[in-house]
Amino acid sequence: MKFALLTVSYAGLFYSGKALSIEQQIYKAKELGFDALSIETKRPIASPIDLSKADRKRIKEVAAGEGIALCAIESLSNFSSNLMEERENNIAMMQYVLELASDLEIDVVKIFAAWPGIINDEEECALYNSFDRTPYYKRLFPADLRRWDRAVKGIREVSARAADLGITLALQNHAPVIRQGYEDVLAMMQEIDRPNIKLCLDVPLFYERQSDEYVRESIEHCGASTVLTHFGAWNFSQNADGEIIQDPSPSSGETINYKAFFGGLDEIGYEGYLVSEYCLPVYKNHKIAGIEEVDHANKISLKYMKDLLRERRPAMQKSRATL
């Protein structure tokens, strides 16, 4: 498995300090030990309307020179609005996103069925707009079904445009519209029913459903369709002995079951990237912290993940040898 850094981590939104350009983040990815960069199409880093043809050519050259792959484009799509103009604006934005991916020779674009948005001009630190994180057991009403239907239709339209460019769309299991866990994102992918629609499956978005049984079930049903996945760099710390500790998820209070999830992907031969993101406010001593805290979090979380995979592989190889 290979590891990538998501550009939102150094976008200057969630820490005190300036954003790093894509080129600077390529150098940062190499410095920290990542294999690739995953580019989120958000200002001030990588909005497609801000990147000229010359910028795109330079980005490819810098990445190639540093041996850092450009593994994915991550859009902030929202196909679910009940307003016609907002849906049309989203389709137009996605066209720019697809063209950026094509110019950078990237063949995976992550999409949301819906996205709540980020507020970045009212507080010291960026915040997510409020949204309904629908529990997996909640009954769906007509308004929910209409949002679902709009998302399916919109993604089908964009999938046709993506297919013309040889691009796969990775639908993420992220609220709203899609409920927590794997069931909704799998159902939506199946209903869209297009060969270039795959999954971006993230185990932190299972929230409290972190049992080995449920995680293994998600791999059984979704693993073959999963082309991208993320882990959070925001819930790791070190004790006095330097041991790296996984802290409870700030979203659920549970320990995220990366061991079962990444282990399961490894067993089925997953060849995509594990993408690190720091996409929450960075606090230290109850103050907004600087970029050095993001560096530290990325270093220790990446080491934790590499050690996690390294430790399980000898046992897996031994198990296979006895079969």
N, C-alpha and C positions, 0 to 999 in steps of 0.2 A: 504494500500500500504506500501511496505517496501523500505528502502533506502540502497544503497550500495555505497562504495567508490571504484573508479577505480585506480589501482596501478600506472598508468602513472603519476598521480598527484604528487607522491613522488618518481619519478624515477631519480631525480637529473638532468633532462634534461632541464627544463624550469625555474629553479631558481638557485641562488647561494648557493651551499651546496651539501652535500652528498646524495646519494640515500638511501632510507630505504628498508630493506629486506622485503620479504613477511611477515615474523613473526612480524617484527616491525610495518608493516602496519596493521596487525590484531589488535595489541594493539592500534594503532592510530585510526583505525575505531571505536573501542569501546570507546576510550577517547572522540572522537568528536560526538558520538551519532548515528553512523550508525548501521544498522542491519547486514551488510554483506560486503564482499570484492569481487570485480570483478577483475580478474587477467589478465593483458595484457601480451602477450608472447613476451616481448621485453627485451633485455639486458639493464641495468645490473641487472634487478629484476627477470625476470621469463622466460628466454629463455629455452625451454624444454631440450636443449642439456646441460644445466648447472645444472639441478636439478636431483639429483640421486634419486633412490628409497627411500633411507633413508631420504633425504630432503622432499620428498613428504609425507612420513609417518609422519614426524615431523610437517609439515605444517598443516595437518589434525588434529593432536593432539592439537596443539596450538589453532587453530580456535575453535575446540570443547570445549576446556577448557575455552575460553573467551566468548563462546556463540555467535560467529560471523560465519554466514553462508558463505560458498564459493559458490557464486551464478552463476558465469559465467566465462568462459575463452574467452578472446578477442584476436583473431588472427589478423595478419597484412597481409592478403592474397592478392594475385593479380593473377587472373585467365586470364587476358586479353592480355598478351604479345604475340607478333607475333613471338617470338623466341621459338622454340621447347624446348630448354634446360631450359629456364627460366620457362616455364610452368611445365616441369617435376620437376624442383627444388621446385616450389611452392607446387606441389602435395606431394613431399617428406616432406617438412616442415609441411604441414597440417597433415600428418600421425603422426609426433611427437606431434603436438598440440593435436590431438585427444587422443593419448595415455596418455598425461599429464592430460587431462580432465577426462579420465577414472580412472586413478590412484587417482585423487583427488575426485572422485565420484561426478563430476560436469556433468550435462546433457544438458547444453546449451553452444554452442560455437558460438560466433559472427564471421561473415566473411564479408569481402569486396569483391565486384565484382572485384575491382581494388583499389590499394593503391599507392599514389605517393611516400611515403617514407620520412624518417627523416634524415637530415644531422646533425650529432652531433659532428663532429671533425674539424670544420673549423672556428666556431665563438664561442664567449663566451657562447652563449645560443643556444640550438638546434633550428633548423628551418625546416619547411616542404619544401620538394622539390616542384618546380613549377609544376602546373598541370592546365588543362583546366577545370574550373568550368562551364560546359556547361549550359546556360540558358534553362529553360524548354520549351521555344518556338522555339529553334533553330532546323532547318531542319537537319536530319541525312543523311550523305553521306555514300557511300559504305565502307569506312574505319571504320566508326563508327559502322556499322552493323556487320562487321567482328569481331571487338573487343567484341561486345555484344554476338555474337555467341560463341566465344572462352570462354567467362565467363560462359555462360549457360552450355556448355559441361563440363568444368572443375568442376563447382559446382555439377553437376550431379554425376561425378565420386567420388568426396569427400563425397557426401551425402550417397552413398552406403556404404562407409567405416564407416561413422558416424552411420548409421543405425545398423550396426553389433554390435556397442558398446552401443546402446540405447541412442544416442546423437542427439539432435535437433540443426540444424544450423540456426542461426539468421542472415539473410541478411540485412545489414545496408544500409540506403538510403544516401550513401556517394559517392561523385564524386571521380575520374572520371568514365566514362562509364555510370553510373547512374546519370541522371540529377536531379536537385534540386526539392524538393517536394516529393509527395508520389507516383505519377503515374508510374514512371519508376521502382521503387523497387517492386511495386505490380505486374506490368507486367512481370518482370523477375521471380519473385517467381512463378507466374502462368505458365510461359513457362517452367521453370525447372520441375514443376509438380511432385514433390516428397513429400510424406507425412511428412518427417522430415525437410522440408525447411519452416521456418517461417520468421518473420520480426523483425528487430531491427529498430524501427521507431523513429527518433529524430526530434523534432519540430524546433531546431535551424537550421537544414538543409533544412527547408522550405525557408530560407533566407527572402526575403521581403514579402512572401506570408503568412502573419500572421493574416489575418482577421478571425473573429469568424466563418464565413461561410466556408472558406476554411479548417480551422482546424477541424471543425465538419465533413466536408466531408471526411477528411482523416481518422477520427475515424470510420465513417460509412463503409468505404471501407476496412480499414486495421486493425481496432481494434481487431477483433476476431483472427487475425493471428499474432498479436504483442506479443512477449514474452520477449522483453527487450527494454529499452529506457534510454536515457541519458539527463542530464541537465548540463549546463556549470556553474562552480563555478567562472568563470572569469569575469562575468559582474554584480557584485553586490558591493554596497558600503553602508556606513552609513553616515547619515547627523549629524549635531551637536547635535540633540536630541536623537541620537541613533537609529533612524528609519532606517530600511534596505530598500534600494532603488535598483530596478532593472535598470541597465544602458543599453543603446542601445547595440545591438550585434556588436562586432567589424567586423563581416563578412558582415553585411548588413546595419547597422545603424538603424535597426528597433528594437522595443521592442519585445522580443520573447513572444509569446502568451501561456505561460505555464498555465495560468488560464483555458483557453478553452481546451487545450490539455490534461492536467492531469485531469481536471474535467471530460472531455469526457471519458477518460480511466476509471476513478473511476465509472462513471455511468454504464458502461458495465461490471463492475466486474473484471477489470484487476487485476491479482494476481501476476504479475511479479515484478521486482525491478525497481526503479528509481535510476539510477546510476550517481553519481556526478563525473565530471572529470575537472581537471585543466590541460589543454593540450596546453596552449599558454604561451609565455614568460611572466614572472612575473616582472612587472616594478613598481617602486616607486620612485618618484622624478626623473624620466628619467634615472634610473639606474636599473640593474638587481637586484631584491630583494631576500631576503633569505626565508628559509622554513617557517618562522613565518608568512609571508604574505599568503602562501598557507593555513596554519592553519586557519588564520582569514577568508579567503575567503570561505573555506569549512564550517566553523561554521555558518557564516551569511547566506550563500546560503541554507544550510540545514534547518536552522530555518525558512527562508522565505518560503521554499517549504512545510514544515510541517504546518506552519500557513496558507498557501494558501489552503491546503486540509482541515484543521480543520475548517476554516471559511465557506467553502462551504457546508460541510456535514449537519449542522442543517437545512439549507435552502432546501437541497435536501430531507432530511427526512420529513420536513414539507410538501413539494410538494407531496411526495408519499402518505402521510397520507390523503390528500384531494382528492385523486383519487378514 
